[in-house]
Amino acid sequence: MTHEPRLPARIADAAADWVARRDHGLSAGEAARLTAWLAEDPRHAEALRQLESSWAALDRPRLT
């Protein structure tokens, strides 16, 4: 079993903010800042991917 290392809280927090902001809709300036943030560190894209997956799961109805 492989275990991905935990992302630093500052990266996870920023990614969570970007996911919520992107869901609401980004202005051109915000989109440019997101692109710059993603380019700063490969962990940023991974954090965004993980949190987008969780965010998307919240939109799905729960099957019981």
N, C-alpha and C positions, 0 to 999 in steps of 0.2 A: 504494500500500500504506500503510495507516495503522498506526501503532505506538502502543500504549497506553503512557503513561509508567510507569516502574517505581515500584511502591509502596515507601514507606520501609520499611526492615527491621523497625522496631518494629511497624508495622501488619501486615505479612506474618507476623511471628512470633506476634503476638496472635491473628490469624485462624487460623493453624495450630493453636494451642492450643485455640481454640474449636471448630474442626472435630473435633479428636480427642475433646474433652470431650463434645461433642454426640453423637458416635457412641457413646460409652459410656452416655450418658443424663444429662440435667441435672436437678438438683433444682430446686424452684421458685425458690429464691434465685439459683441459677446462671442460670436462664432470665431472671430479672429483670436480672441483671448483663449478660448478653448483649444484651438489648434496650436497656439503657442505653448499652452500648458502641457498638452499631450506630447509635444516635441521635446520638452525639458527632460523627461525621464521615462524609460520604457515601462516602469511600474505604473505610471499614470494611466496608460491605455488599459493595462490589465485591471486596475482598480475600477475604471469606468465600465469595462466589460462585465465584471463581476456584479457591480451594483445595478447596471442596466438589466441584467438577468433577474435579479431580485425584484426590481421595480416592476418589470413586465409581469412577474408572477402575481403581483398584487392586483393586476387588472383582470386576471382570469377568475372565473367563478370557482368556488371551492366545491369539489365533488365529494359527497359523503355517502 
